[in-house]
Amino acid sequence: MTRQAIVLTVFFAAVLASSTAIAGEPRPWAISFQPPASSTMDGIVSLAGFINSVIVGITLLVSALLGYACWRFRAERNPSPARWSHHTPLEVAWTTIPAVILLLIAVPSFRLLYFMDRVHDADLTLKIIGHQWYWSYEYPDQDFKFDSMMVQTDDLKPGQPRLLTADNELVIPAGVPIRLQMTAEDVIHSWAVPAFGVKSDAVPGRLSESWVQVKEPGQYYGQCSQLCGVNHGFMPVHVRAVTKEEFAAWVAGAKKKFVHLDGTPPVSALAMSRTEEPLP
């Protein structure tokens, strides 16, 4: 087998392996989007496929017309060029057809934009705050919050992706519409998870809103997608989607571990501090 054949074989094997990768994590040699994990991402993949089909069709049509024009109207076949300069049906066609194509693209695009912007009746609200260079997550309904920072390379465990793993991942229930409210403390950040189809800027002094409904439990990764300073590349988004029962159990434990929204420590920490106080 030649060297070129070996290279092609390895390349296509890598492509096939990447196509079967789990949702939410980038893979080497991967092509196109990550496997969609939400209905929003399903719509994005569908729209991208439709627009790419339109682009390929236009490219083939224009290339065919250009080739025909080069062959049909070359100098050998037309020693005496035609003198006419206008052709009304042709001018109407080349104006109308692009307008119809743009309309065909605009209708599904606006429909998807409305679907992405409209927050459904959410069962859970999360507030996401960007900092230089980490994220804070608040659970207003459950009254606790915590910071999420990147796990350094030396502290990674087997199977944890580098630059994408956080010490405290964002835990959400699968199959539940979730309202995402985003802001920032210092500079503009962008909370992005490709598998969710969510990428929203976190702007200081503003509260932007989006939503997501994850289809299946799993680990999902993203990053800050707005240049926010020297450590911009070390600001991962690590999301763990679980079942509703697992989420309820996690919330019960998180209330004992993380501080309340007003900054007061959890009840368990207060109780422990009281027991450690010396007797008078």
N, C-alpha and C positions, 0 to 999 in steps of 0.2 A: 504494500500500500504506500502511495506517495505521501510526502510530507503535507501537501495541500489537502489530500483526502483525510488525513489524520486530524488536521486542524479543523476542517469542516465537521467531521464526526464529533469531535469534542465540543464544538460550538453548539451544534444542534442538540446534543445530549444535555448541555447546560441549560439551553432554552426550554427543553421539555421538562427538566427538573424544576426550573423556576416557575413554570406554569402550574405545577401542582403544589406550590408552596402554600403554607397556611396564610390566612388573611392577616393583615396588620403588620407585616414585617417585610422590609425590602430584602431582595435576594440578588446575588451577583448574576449578571448577564440577563436579568429579567427584562421583559419587553412589555410595553403598555402599562396599564394600571395594576395596582394590587387587587386581589380578589375583593369585590365589594362586600362590605359588612353592614350596609344600611340601604334603605330604599332610596335615599338621596344619591348615594354612590351608584346604585343601579341606574338611575336616571342619567347621571353624568356619563357613564359608560355607554348607554344606549345613544345618547345625543352625540357623543364623540364618534361612535361608529357610523351614524347617519351622515354627519358632516364630512367625515373622511371619505365615505362613499361618493358624496357630491363632489368633493375635491378631485378624486380619482376620475370620475366621469368627465368633469370639466377639462382636466388635463389631457385625457385621451381624445376628447372632441376637438380641442384646440390644436393638439398635435396632428390629428388627422386632417383638419382643415388647412393647417400650415403646409403639411406635406403635399396635399392636393393642389394648393395654390402654387407651390414651387414647381410642381410637375406640369400642371395645366397651363400656367401663364409664364413659362420660361421664355427666354428670347428666341430660341429656335422655333418654338411653336407660334409665337406672336411677333413676327418681325415688324408689324405695324400695330402699335397699341391702340386699344379702343379710346374714343374721345369722350365718352359719357363720364360724368362725375357724380351722379346721384342715382340711387335706386331705392325708391320709397319703401317697398315691401321689405327689403333687406335692412334698412335703417330702423324700421319699426320692429323687426325681429330681434336685432341685436340690442335694442333698448328694452323690449318687453321680456325677453327670456331671462336676462340677468335679474330683472326686478322680480319675476316670479320665483327664481331660485332663492333670492334673498328673503322673500316672503315665506317660502317653505322652511328656511332655516330659522327665521325669526319666531314663528309660531311655537314650535317646541322649545325654543330657547327661553322665551318669556314664560311659558308654562312651567318650565323647570325652575326658573328664577323665583317665580311666585311660590312654588312648592318648597324651595329651600328657605325662603324668607318667612313663610307663614309658620308660626309656632303653634303646634297643636295643643290641645288640652293636656298639659304635661302632668305626669304623676310625680315628677321629681324636678327640683330646681337646683342648679349648681352655679356658683359664682366662681369665675376663674380670674385670677389677678396675676399679671406678669410683673416680674421684678428683674433687675440685673443681678444674677442671671439664673432665676429659678421661678417656679410657679407656686402660687398659693391657691388652695381649693377650699371653698366654703360650702357647707351644707346648711342652708337657712332653715329648712324644715326640721332637721335633726339637731341644730344648734351646736355644731363643732366645725373646726377648721384645722388645716395643717399645711405645711410647706412640703414641696416635692422637689428634690434636688438630684442631680445626676450621680450615679454610682461610679466612682473612679475605676479606671481600668484594673488596677491592682486588687480591687475589692470585688470584682465580678465573680459570680459563681458559674459553673459549667452550664452552657445553654443560654446565658443572658447576653443579649447583643450589646456590643460596645457603643457608647455614646447615645444609647436609646433607653437604657435601664435607669429607673429612678428609685430612690430609697423608699418613698411612700407613693405608690401608684394611685391613680384616681380609680376608685372602684364604683361601678355603676351596674344596675340590673339590666339584663338583656330582655328584649321584647317590650320595653317600656318607653314611651315618649318622654324625653328629658329636655328641659329648657336649659340652655347654656347662656349665661350672662358673663360678659367679658369686659375687663378694664385693665389698666396698668397703673403702676405707682410712679414710674420714673420716665421711661421713653416708650415709644410705640413698639409693641411686640405683636406676634401673630400666632394664634393657637391653631395648629393644623394637624389633622390626622387623616392621611390619604385614604385609608380604608373606609372611613366614615363619610368622605366627601365634604368635610368641614374644614374651612380655612377662614378664620375671622380675625380681623385686627383688634388688638387690645390697646386702646388709646387712653392716655391719662385724661381724667376729667370727663370721660364719656363712658356710657354703658351700652355696648353693642349686644345683640341677642341673636342666637341661632338655636338649632335644636338637632337632636339625633335620636334615632331608635335603632339600637344594635340588634341584629338578627340572631346572632349566636354567641354564647359565652366564649371567651378566649382572651389572649393578650394582643393588644393593639398599640402601635407605636407611631409617633410623629415627632415633630420638632418645631421650634420657633421658626417661622418663615418670614421674618422681617429683620433686617440687619439692625441689631440693637446694641452693638458694642463689641468689645474685644472677645468676650466669651459667648458670643451668639451661637456658635456651633456646639456649645456644651449645655444646652437648655432643652432637654428632651421632654416629650409628652408621652407618658406611660400610662395606659388605660387597661384595666382588667375588668372585663364584663363577666358577670356571674349570674346565676339564677336568682329569682326573687327570694327564695328561702335563704340562700347563701348571703345575699345582700343584707337581709334583715339580721342575720347572725353577725355579719361584719359590722353593721351599724352599732349593735349592742356593745361590741368590743371597742369600737372606735370612740364611743362616748366616754369610755373609761380611760382611753389612751390620749386623746387629743384635747386641746383647750377649747373652751366655749367661744362663741363669736365675740363676746365682750372681752376676751383675753383671760378670763379666770380659768384656773386649772380644773381638770375633771374631778368628779366627786371622789374617785378612788385615790387620786393624788392628795387631795385634801385630807382624806381619812388617814392615809399613810403618814402624812406630815404630823397630824395630831398624835398618832401613836408614838412617833419618834420624839415628841417633845419631852424634855426631862421633867420629872415630877418635882413640885415645889418642895 
